[in-house]
Amino acid sequence: MKDYYKILGVSRDASEEEVKKAFRKLAHVYHPDKSGGNEAKFKEASEAYAVLSDKKKRAQYDAVGSEGFSGFSARGGSAYGGDPSGFGFDWEIFFLASSVVVVSVADVISRWISNSLSKSQSSARREK
């Protein structure tokens, strides 16, 4: 069983701010892009932070331990990054991106309609 508190080096009654500070310190040390970084430790710290920084997940972890999260990532999807099929497709990113596109398309259409109405009203005034 993984002890997320031990991984981050915080006590069980650590505040959200203490958890965040501990994670950032470890992320700075273990980030895989840094010289001497350690990807496995970085992922472990990220998983611990994802659970302990979320009130619901932390309560569940405190009640059942890390077994309550086995096979699933701390973000709520599968261990393969939010994809229950296991093929590694991150649906959260897809839905986030698609919502941005929908908002953008809606904005473009709204502006086009507004411009079209303005032009038709202008030409109607000129005809009078």
C-alpha positions in Angstrom: 0.0 0.0 0.0 1.3 3.4 -1.0 1.4 6.0 1.8 0.8 9.3 -0.1 1.5 11.3 3.1 4.9 9.7 3.4 5.6 10.1 -0.3 5.0 13.9 0.0 6.6 14.1 3.5 3.6 15.6 5.2 1.5 14.6 8.2 -2.0 13.2 8.0 -3.4 16.5 9.2 -1.4 18.6 6.7 -3.3 21.6 5.2 -4.0 21.9 1.5 -1.2 24.6 1.4 1.3 22.2 3.1 0.4 19.4 0.6 0.8 21.8 -2.3 4.2 23.2 -1.1 5.5 19.6 -0.5 4.5 18.5 -4.0 6.0 21.5 -5.7 9.3 20.9 -3.8 9.4 17.3 -4.9 8.2 18.1 -8.5 11.1 20.6 -8.7 13.6 18.0 -7.6 12.3 15.0 -9.6 10.9 16.5 -12.8 12.0 14.2 -15.6 13.0 17.2 -17.8 15.6 18.3 -15.2 19.1 17.0 -15.1 19.1 14.2 -12.5 15.3 14.0 -12.5 13.5 10.8 -11.7 10.3 10.1 -13.7 9.1 7.3 -11.4 9.4 9.5 -8.3 7.8 12.4 -10.1 4.8 10.3 -11.1 4.5 8.9 -7.6 4.5 12.4 -6.1 2.0 13.6 -8.8 -0.3 10.8 -7.9 0.0 11.5 -4.2 -0.7 15.2 -4.8 -3.7 14.5 -7.0 -5.3 12.5 -4.3 -4.3 14.6 -1.2 -5.1 17.9 -2.9 -8.7 16.9 -3.7 -11.0 16.8 -0.6 -13.2 14.0 -1.9 -10.3 11.8 -3.0 -8.4 12.5 0.2 -11.4 11.5 2.3 -11.7 8.3 0.3 -7.9 7.7 0.6 -8.1 8.2 4.4 -11.0 5.8 4.7 -9.7 2.9 2.4 -6.1 3.7 1.6 -4.4 3.5 -1.8 -6.3 0.3 -2.7 -9.3 2.5 -3.2 -7.4 3.9 -6.2 -5.7 0.8 -7.6 -6.0 0.6 -11.4 -7.2 4.1 -11.6 -5.3 7.3 -11.9 -5.8 10.0 -9.3 -7.6 12.1 -12.0 -10.5 9.7 -12.0 -9.9 7.8 -15.2 -7.9 4.7 -15.8 -4.2 4.3 -15.1 -3.6 5.1 -18.7 -4.6 8.8 -18.5 -8.3 9.2 -18.4 -9.1 6.5 -20.9 -11.0 3.5 -19.6 -10.2 1.6 -22.8 -6.5 1.6 -22.0 -5.3 3.0 -25.3 -3.9 6.1 -23.8 -6.4 8.7 -25.2 -7.0 11.5 -22.7 -10.7 12.2 -23.0 -10.5 15.1 -20.6 -8.2 17.0 -23.0 -10.5 16.1 -25.9 -13.6 17.5 -24.2 -11.8 20.5 -23.0 -10.5 21.2 -26.5 -13.9 20.5 -28.1 -15.6 22.9 -25.7 -13.2 25.6 -26.6 -13.9 25.0 -30.3 -17.6 25.0 -29.7 -17.4 28.3 -27.9 -15.2 29.7 -30.7 -17.5 28.6 -33.4 -20.5 29.9 -31.5 -18.7 33.3 -31.1 -17.9 33.4 -34.8 -21.5 32.6 -35.8 -22.9 35.1 -33.3 -20.6 37.9 -34.7 -21.5 37.0 -38.3 -25.2 37.2 -37.5 -24.7 40.4 -35.7 -22.8 41.9 -38.6 -25.3 40.7 -41.1 -28.2 42.2 -39.2 -26.3 45.5 -38.8 -25.6 45.6 -42.6 -29.2 44.8 -43.5 -30.5 47.4 -41.1 -28.1 50.0 -42.6 -29.2 49.2 -46.1 -32.9 49.4 -45.1 -32.3 52.8 -43.7 -30.6 54.0 -46.9 -33.6 52.8 -49.0 -36.0 54.9 -47.0 
